[in-house]
Amino acid sequence: MLPFLLQSSILVFIILGGYVLLTKFKELKKVPADVRIKLFLASSLHAAAGGLFSTAAILYTTAVNAAFLFQFTTVATIFFAWLILREKMTRSKMLTVILVMIGVFLFITNGKLITPHVGDIFAITACIAWSLGNVLIRGIIRKDPVDADVSTFFRAAGNLIIPILFIVLFPIFSQTFKSVFQVNAFSFDIHIFPYIFGSALFVCLLSIFLNRALKVASASYMTILSSLSPIAVAALAFIFLHETLSIVQILGASFIVFGGIITQYLKIDKD
């Protein structure tokens, strides 16, 4: 797990760092030192901690469990946005979250109860890191005049911190801990490099558009709309993998889409 995460993080830093330095260098220099530190810490929480625990979750729970539990990010983000940013907790927002979570459950699990695994703890921890990181970044770039694309540079830098710490602290890890996270940071397999590169590329695109969204919209608004992602996955799976949906999954998709419509049109605050 760690080699994939570390190598992907390095590529993300190279791609995003190159993009920002080549196109936004003047804006980057204008960012105050204290804001840089805040962005780096918040981005480290989101990208590094979230990435680490989500990867561990995928390894140690089922794909269905991980896919469903990752949607807990929606609930956690709205809670942290209310707690830290004082975003409104309206009835329409609560209704939307309930609809989306019911829809996600039906869509991903096909209406069947999931069996708990140890990786579920990693998945929930990843959600907390993603949610809190996003809320903190939203608070920073809303308050300070930071270009959204420039702020992605700190996501790339923060993405490196935990894998590097794992390497530095490798000698003191217990054997059990090593076995859980598969700590062998220096292994390299050319056969999986295309997957590493693809992962890094899409992480870069995610970082850019996520920060642009957080610059202009509330954290709650962004995270609820992002819950539509299972629909996009299903559409791509239908086109490229010829997968089909059951009646229960279609019902779940309807709940998710309806939640997205409420988000867009019924009093879900954007600011």
C-alpha angles and dihedrals in degrees: 000000000000097000090054092047095046096045091046090049091052091051091048090053092049095047099041093037091051092048094050096041093049098043108020106030095124092050090048092055091053094059108107116244094243091051090050090054092048092048092047093051094045091046091049089055092049103038104028104033093034092047093047097050095040090055090049089049092054089052097048106036136043122278090244093052092047094047092051098041092048087065087066082085087081093059095041093048093052090048094049091043089054093045100043107021097032092233112171119266099212128177091243090055092050091048090051093052091050092049093047095048092048089048093048091049093051093041098049102033097034087233095302124127114252122236112235118245133182088249089065088075089056090049093053091045089052090051092052091050093048093046098046091043093052093047092050092048090049090052092050100047092041092055100038127050096247121151109242093228091049090055089059088068088069090050088056092048093045090049089069100052104081097043088050091049089051090055093047093048095040095112094060098048117111119241091248092053091049092051092051095051097030092230107202100122099175100056116112130190117189090201093066096039093095088058091048091050092047091049091050093048094052092045087056092051091045091051093050097048094038092056091045088054092048090051094060105023138049119264090243093052092048096049096047092052090047087061086076088075094096088062091055090048091051092049092051091045090052092050100042105022099030091231119162134211129234123229090257091053091049089052089050091049089052091055090050094048091046089051089052091051091052090049092053100042113017113071100289100147117238097191 
